[in-house]
Amino acid sequence: MNRLKLGLPKGSLQEASLQLFRRAGFEISVNPRSYFPAIDDDEIECMLIRAQEMARYVEDGILDAGLTGLDWILENEAAVVEVADLVYAKQTFGKVRWVLAAPEKSPIQSVKDLQGKIIATELVGVTKRYLEKNGVKAKVEFSWGATEVKPPVLADAIVEVTETGSSLRANGLRIVETVLESNTKFIANSKAWEDNWKREKIQTLVLLLKGAIEAAGKVGLMLNVRREDLESVLAVLPALKRPTVSNLSEPDWVAVNTVIEEKTVREIIPRLKAANAQGIVEYPLNKIVI
């Protein structure tokens, strides 16, 4: 049997990734004592790998494909096929930033102020290349963790990943510059990508995962309305594209089906009711394939 060796990110992205796969239709069970989760697809073999190492294992062919961040692809300078962007993070469905941060009272205002300074980061290679690009010579030290607490005693500044900036602020740090914007990518080994069966399997996976991301934060709405009130109802509805309008058995009535942002539902439903819509049903969405 053909089988795709798939790497899933272990660590901060793990739970968000597993939830994404569930919404895409794949049930993955993780045994805390094993690095090989079970998946309800006999054609896929999963392995949990730290995102920091994923690109290297995919490049070497130990894995056929995997999910990791653009940041770690660049850090490892890995030669992999970047199949698709999967824009989700551990807290939000968005991108993360690697930022240069310094203590609130520090005189550091730009990367140029780091000449001769010490910078702590986990993203050593990218940071060194960023400094070189800006003509700055500084000492870049690998940080094993708790990077935010190192300035000003153990380092003058840090390069750290953030989604909201709240952890940096809590540790008395301010953002000086953005070094790199990153998001999760679905990557493949170049030889695996040339294999017709594996490429088709990867493309199917990506299609379903992107559909699950597209559906995040959205719901479906169905309702019935008299033809004479249809225009006023449609004026209320923001839509993914154009709402679907279908004929009902009663010639004077139609059904309307659309997709909207979940956070707008509480405002839109009363307005729909005021426009004479009836039988309004809100339902959850797992995937939207565009």
matplotlib code that plots the C-alpha trace (Angstrom):
import matplotlib.pyplot as plt

x = [0.0, 1.2, 1.7, 2.5, 4.9, 3.5, 5.2, 2.9, 4.4, 5.0, 4.9, 3.1, 1.4, 0.4, -3.1, -4.0, -2.8, -4.7, -7.9, -7.4, -7.1, -10.2, -12.2, -10.7, -12.2, -9.2, -9.3, -5.9, -5.3, -2.1, -0.6, 1.5, 4.1, 4.4, 5.6, 3.5, -0.2, -2.9, -4.9, -8.1, -6.5, -4.6, -2.6, -1.0, 1.6, 2.0, 5.0, 5.3, 8.3, 9.3, 8.6, 12.2, 13.4, 10.6, 12.1, 15.4, 13.7, 11.5, 14.4, 16.3, 13.3, 12.8, 9.3, 7.5, 5.7, 5.0, 3.7, 6.2, 6.7, 8.3, 10.7, 12.1, 12.4, 14.5, 16.5, 17.5, 17.9, 16.0, 15.5, 11.8, 8.7, 6.5, 3.1, 0.8, 0.4, -1.8, -2.3, -3.0, -1.1, -1.5, -3.9, -5.2, -5.8, -3.1, 0.6, 3.2, 6.1, 9.7, 10.5, 13.5, 12.6, 14.5, 13.7, 11.3, 14.1, 16.7, 18.2, 17.9, 15.5, 16.5, 18.6, 21.5, 21.7, 22.8, 26.4, 28.6, 25.6, 24.4, 21.1, 19.5, 17.2, 16.2, 16.3, 20.0, 20.6, 17.8, 18.9, 22.5, 21.5, 19.2, 22.1, 24.4, 21.7, 21.6, 25.4, 25.4, 28.0, 26.6, 26.9, 23.9, 23.5, 21.2, 18.5, 17.2, 14.0, 12.6, 14.1, 12.0, 13.6, 17.2, 17.4, 19.0, 21.2, 22.0, 21.4, 20.8, 18.0, 16.1, 14.6, 11.4, 8.2, 4.9, 1.3, -0.1, 2.9, 1.4, 4.2, 6.8, 4.9, 4.5, 8.3, 8.9, 9.9, 8.9, 9.0, 11.7, 11.4, 9.9, 12.6, 10.3, 6.7, 5.9, 3.0, 2.6, 3.4, 2.7, 6.0, 7.0, 10.2, 11.2, 11.3, 8.0, 6.5, 7.6, 5.8, 2.3, 0.5, 2.1, 1.6, -2.1, -2.4, -0.7, -2.9, -6.0, -4.8, -4.0, -7.4, -9.2, -7.0, -7.4, -11.1, -11.1, -9.1, -11.5, -14.5, -13.0, -15.1, -17.9, -21.3, -24.1, -27.5, -30.7, -34.0, -37.2, -38.7, -41.5, -40.3, -41.6, -39.3, -36.3, -34.5, -34.6, -33.4, -30.4, -29.5, -28.9, -26.7, -23.0, -21.9, -18.9, -19.9, -23.6, -26.3, -28.0, -31.7, -33.8, -37.5, -39.8, -43.0, -45.0, -44.4, -44.5, -41.6, -37.9, -35.1, -31.9, -28.6, -25.4, -22.2, -21.3, -18.9, -20.0, -19.3, -21.9, -24.8, -26.2, -26.5, -27.8, -30.5, -32.7, -32.3, -33.3, -36.4, -37.3, -37.0, -39.7, -37.4, -38.8, -37.4, -33.9, -31.4, -27.8, -25.5, -21.8, -19.3, -16.3, -14.9, -15.4, -13.7, -13.4]
y = [0.0, 3.5, 5.6, 9.2, 9.9, 13.2, 15.3, 17.1, 19.9, 19.0, 21.7, 25.1, 24.4, 20.8, 21.3, 23.9, 21.6, 18.6, 20.7, 21.9, 18.3, 17.3, 20.1, 18.9, 15.5, 13.6, 12.1, 12.0, 10.4, 11.2, 8.9, 11.0, 8.2, 7.9, 10.2, 8.3, 9.5, 7.3, 8.7, 7.4, 7.2, 4.1, 5.9, 8.4, 7.7, 10.5, 11.5, 14.4, 16.5, 19.9, 22.6, 23.8, 20.5, 19.6, 21.2, 19.4, 15.9, 16.7, 17.9, 14.7, 12.5, 11.0, 12.6, 13.0, 16.1, 18.2, 21.4, 24.0, 27.7, 29.8, 30.9, 27.4, 26.8, 29.9, 29.2, 25.8, 27.1, 23.9, 23.0, 21.8, 22.3, 24.9, 23.5, 25.9, 28.6, 27.5, 30.8, 29.7, 30.0, 28.6, 31.4, 33.0, 32.2, 34.6, 35.2, 35.6, 38.0, 37.6, 41.0, 42.7, 43.8, 45.8, 46.9, 49.9, 52.2, 51.0, 53.6, 51.1, 52.5, 50.6, 47.7, 50.2, 50.7, 47.0, 47.5, 45.6, 44.5, 41.0, 39.6, 36.4, 34.4, 30.9, 32.1, 32.5, 32.2, 34.5, 37.1, 37.0, 37.5, 40.3, 42.1, 41.5, 43.0, 46.1, 46.4, 45.7, 43.5, 42.1, 38.9, 36.6, 34.0, 30.9, 31.1, 27.8, 29.4, 32.2, 34.6, 37.5, 37.6, 37.9, 41.7, 43.8, 41.5, 38.6, 40.4, 43.9, 42.8, 39.8, 38.5, 36.6, 35.3, 37.0, 36.9, 39.6, 41.2, 40.6, 38.4, 41.0, 43.8, 41.7, 41.4, 45.1, 44.9, 47.0, 46.1, 47.9, 46.3, 43.3, 40.9, 38.4, 37.6, 33.9, 31.5, 27.8, 26.2, 22.7, 21.5, 18.4, 16.6, 17.2, 13.5, 12.8, 15.8, 14.2, 10.9, 11.1, 9.3, 11.3, 14.6, 13.8, 12.8, 15.9, 18.1, 16.5, 17.1, 20.7, 21.3, 20.0, 21.9, 25.1, 24.6, 24.2, 27.4, 29.2, 28.1, 29.3, 32.0, 31.7, 30.1, 29.3, 31.0, 29.6, 31.5, 31.8, 35.0, 36.2, 37.2, 40.7, 41.1, 39.4, 42.6, 44.1, 40.8, 40.6, 44.1, 43.0, 40.0, 40.3, 37.2, 35.0, 35.5, 35.9, 34.3, 31.2, 31.9, 28.8, 28.4, 26.8, 24.8, 27.9, 30.2, 33.4, 32.2, 31.5, 30.1, 32.0, 30.3, 32.2, 32.3, 35.1, 35.9, 34.3, 37.5, 39.4, 37.0, 38.6, 41.9, 40.4, 38.1, 40.8, 42.9, 39.9, 39.4, 43.0, 42.6, 39.8, 36.8, 33.6, 30.2, 31.6, 28.8, 29.2, 26.2, 25.6, 25.1, 22.7, 23.5, 26.1, 25.0, 27.9]
z = [0.0, -0.8, 2.4, 3.0, 5.9, 7.4, 10.1, 12.5, 14.7, 18.3, 20.9, 20.8, 17.4, 18.2, 19.5, 16.9, 14.2, 15.5, 15.7, 12.1, 10.9, 12.8, 11.1, 7.8, 8.5, 10.0, 13.5, 15.0, 18.4, 20.3, 22.9, 25.3, 25.4, 21.6, 18.8, 16.3, 16.5, 15.1, 12.2, 10.6, 7.1, 6.3, 3.6, 6.1, 8.7, 11.2, 13.3, 15.8, 15.2, 16.6, 14.1, 14.4, 13.0, 10.5, 7.4, 7.8, 8.1, 5.1, 3.0, 3.9, 2.9, 6.3, 6.0, 2.7, 4.0, 7.1, 8.6, 9.9, 9.9, 7.2, 10.0, 10.5, 6.8, 6.5, 9.7, 8.4, 4.8, 3.8, 0.2, 0.3, -1.8, -0.2, -1.2, 0.5, 3.1, 6.1, 7.9, 11.5, 14.8, 18.3, 19.4, 16.2, 12.6, 11.5, 11.1, 13.8, 13.9, 15.0, 16.5, 17.8, 21.3, 24.0, 27.5, 27.8, 29.2, 26.7, 24.3, 21.5, 18.9, 15.7, 14.6, 13.9, 17.7, 18.2, 17.1, 19.5, 21.6, 22.7, 21.2, 22.6, 20.3, 19.2, 15.5, 15.3, 11.6, 10.5, 13.1, 11.9, 8.3, 9.4, 11.1, 8.2, 5.8, 8.0, 8.3, 12.0, 13.9, 17.1, 19.2, 18.6, 21.4, 21.1, 23.8, 25.2, 26.5, 28.7, 26.2, 27.4, 30.9, 29.6, 28.9, 30.3, 32.4, 30.1, 26.7, 25.4, 23.2, 21.9, 18.8, 19.8, 18.2, 19.1, 18.1, 20.3, 22.1, 25.5, 26.8, 25.8, 27.5, 30.6, 30.8, 30.3, 26.7, 23.7, 20.0, 18.1, 14.6, 12.9, 11.7, 10.0, 9.5, 9.4, 9.1, 8.9, 5.6, 4.2, 2.8, 0.8, 0.0, -3.6, -4.5, -2.8, -4.8, -8.0, -7.1, -8.7, -5.9, -3.1, -4.8, -5.3, -1.6, -0.5, -2.7, -1.3, 2.2, 1.5, -0.2, 2.9, 5.4, 3.5, 3.5, 7.2, 7.7, 5.4, 7.4, 10.8, 12.3, 9.8, 10.0, 7.5, 7.5, 5.9, 5.9, 4.0, 2.7, 0.4, -3.0, -2.4, 0.6, -1.0, -2.0, 1.6, 3.0, 0.6, 1.5, 5.1, 4.2, 3.7, 1.7, 1.0, -2.6, -3.7, -1.5, -3.0, -3.7, -4.3, -5.2, -2.6, -3.2, -2.6, -5.6, -3.5, -1.3, -1.7, 0.4, 1.0, 2.0, 2.7, 4.7, 7.2, 9.9, 13.2, 15.2, 13.0, 13.5, 16.7, 14.8, 11.5, 12.7, 14.3, 11.1, 9.0, 11.1, 10.7, 6.9, 7.2, 7.0, 8.5, 9.6, 10.2, 10.9, 11.8, 11.4, 11.9, 9.0, 9.0, 5.5, 2.8, -0.5, -2.9]

ax = plt.figure().add_subplot(projection="3d")
ax.plot(x, y, z, "-o")
ax.set_aspect("equal")
plt.show()
